[in-house]
Amino acid sequence: MLPYLLTYFAAVSLIGAIVCAYDKIAAGRDWRRVPERTLFFWALVGGGPGVYVTMLLIRHKTLHKQFMLGIPAIMILQLVIIVGIYYILYSRGLV
């Protein structure tokens, strides 16, 4: 099960990174932009690391506090949920 979860998180992180990079390119070329809620969507479904690292590397939306605080907050919340689920399963002998 763990390999499937890691593959899932890697895939959505890659998609989130691509969407973020596209938005950066679109901003410079006057193309249609990616809505901010779309970037948050990819972070919420597990792509936060990809979105956040890409934002830092290409300096995209780094002046927007909602992104610089919101994306890490989403990742921390997801980590807490995952650890909590693992703890519950472990304490019941299911893992």
C-alpha positions as CSV (number, residue, x, y, z in Angstrom):
1,M,0.0,0.0,0.0
2,L,2.8,2.4,0.8
3,P,4.3,2.3,-2.7
4,Y,0.9,3.3,-4.1
5,L,0.6,6.2,-1.8
6,L,4.1,7.4,-2.6
7,T,3.4,7.1,-6.3
8,Y,0.2,9.1,-5.8
9,F,1.9,11.9,-3.9
10,A,4.7,12.1,-6.4
11,A,2.3,12.3,-9.3
12,V,0.1,15.0,-7.8
13,S,3.3,16.9,-6.7
14,L,4.5,16.7,-10.3
15,I,1.2,17.9,-11.7
16,G,1.1,20.8,-9.2
17,A,4.7,21.8,-10.1
18,I,3.7,21.8,-13.8
19,V,0.6,23.9,-13.2
20,C,2.6,26.4,-11.2
21,A,5.4,26.6,-13.8
22,Y,2.8,27.1,-16.5
23,D,1.2,29.9,-14.6
24,K,4.6,31.6,-14.3
25,I,5.1,31.3,-18.1
26,A,1.6,32.5,-18.8
27,A,2.1,35.6,-16.6
28,G,5.1,36.7,-18.7
29,R,3.5,36.0,-22.0
30,D,0.0,37.4,-21.4
31,W,-1.6,34.0,-21.8
32,R,-4.6,32.8,-19.9
33,R,-3.6,32.4,-16.2
34,V,-4.3,29.6,-13.8
35,P,-6.8,30.5,-11.1
36,E,-5.3,30.7,-7.6
37,R,-7.8,28.2,-6.4
38,T,-6.4,25.6,-8.9
39,L,-3.0,25.9,-7.3
40,F,-4.6,25.5,-3.8
41,F,-6.5,22.5,-5.2
42,W,-3.4,20.7,-6.2
43,A,-1.9,21.4,-2.8
44,L,-5.0,20.1,-1.0
45,V,-5.0,16.8,-3.0
46,G,-1.4,16.1,-1.9
47,G,0.7,18.1,-4.4
48,G,1.7,20.8,-1.8
49,P,5.4,19.9,-1.9
50,G,5.6,20.2,-5.7
51,V,3.7,23.5,-5.8
52,Y,5.7,25.0,-2.9
53,V,9.1,24.0,-4.1
54,T,8.3,25.2,-7.6
55,M,7.0,28.5,-6.3
56,L,10.3,29.0,-4.5
57,L,12.6,27.8,-7.3
58,I,10.9,30.0,-10.0
59,R,10.0,32.8,-7.6
60,H,6.3,32.6,-8.5
61,K,3.7,34.1,-6.0
62,T,6.4,34.3,-3.3
63,L,5.1,37.8,-2.4
64,H,1.6,36.5,-1.8
65,K,1.3,35.7,1.9
66,Q,-1.8,33.4,1.3
67,F,0.5,31.1,-0.7
68,M,3.6,31.3,1.4
69,L,1.7,30.6,4.5
70,G,-1.3,28.6,3.1
71,I,0.6,25.9,1.1
72,P,2.9,25.0,4.1
73,A,-0.1,25.1,6.4
74,I,-1.9,22.6,4.1
75,M,1.1,20.3,4.1
76,I,1.4,20.4,7.9
77,L,-2.3,19.6,8.3
78,Q,-2.0,16.7,5.9
79,L,1.1,15.4,7.7
80,V,-0.8,15.6,11.1
81,I,-3.7,13.7,9.5
82,I,-1.5,11.0,8.1
83,V,0.4,10.5,11.3
84,G,-2.9,10.4,13.2
85,I,-4.3,7.7,10.9
86,Y,-1.1,5.7,11.2
87,Y,-1.2,6.0,15.0
88,I,-4.8,4.8,15.2
89,L,-4.1,1.9,12.8
90,Y,-0.9,1.0,14.7
91,S,-2.5,1.1,18.1
92,R,-5.2,-1.3,16.9
93,G,-2.6,-3.7,15.4
94,L,-3.7,-3.1,11.8
95,V,-0.3,-1.9,10.6
